[in-house]
Amino acid sequence: MADLEQREQDEQTEQSAALDSTLPGPTQTGRAVSIARLLHHECGLLLQLYKEKESFLSSYSPDGGRMVSPSPVPQEEASGEQRVERLHAALRQCLGLLHNVLLKEEEEWGEQEEDYETLKKNVRHRLEHLLLSTRGLLEGPDTTLEVTPDHQGTEEPDGAGGLFGLKVWTYRVLLELHHWADHAAETLHVFHTERGGAADL
């Protein structure tokens, strides 16, 4: 397990170095858009797989608002960099929620169906990659951004709800991931065009 974690850290370091070595031009922003779109697609697949696994969700509408709430930036006043920085903060919160899901599910059920487990891990790695990519778009001599999970302010499942409450909370997390992956693809596409990239990417 320690070896696996070390390899993952080494891969992140290599990815970070590659991203930090280039300026935020159309190629780099285009790559970020592609990663975000792939993440959105995989989040949709994961959400659908979870709804098939937990059939009661087909007729269930969760209560509550957004689970992820980065500091607001007035859209009409925000620069492209500010919008991407806000997105980066939201994605860190998403990663914190996903880490909690992985931990809670492992505690309660251990290893689950292979397809579901594989897709969860793919989404986590894709989200980590997107965080490295957005950091690479923004970092400069006076800017340092974290890519670690942000657990501050992230919502925890209500223990009083038991296993049903945990399943509903997990569903809400997956909906949140899907929402922010879509928002990431849109925000990064606008940033890409602002940097001279093709609009029909």
Disulfide bonds with the S-S distance in Angstrom:
none
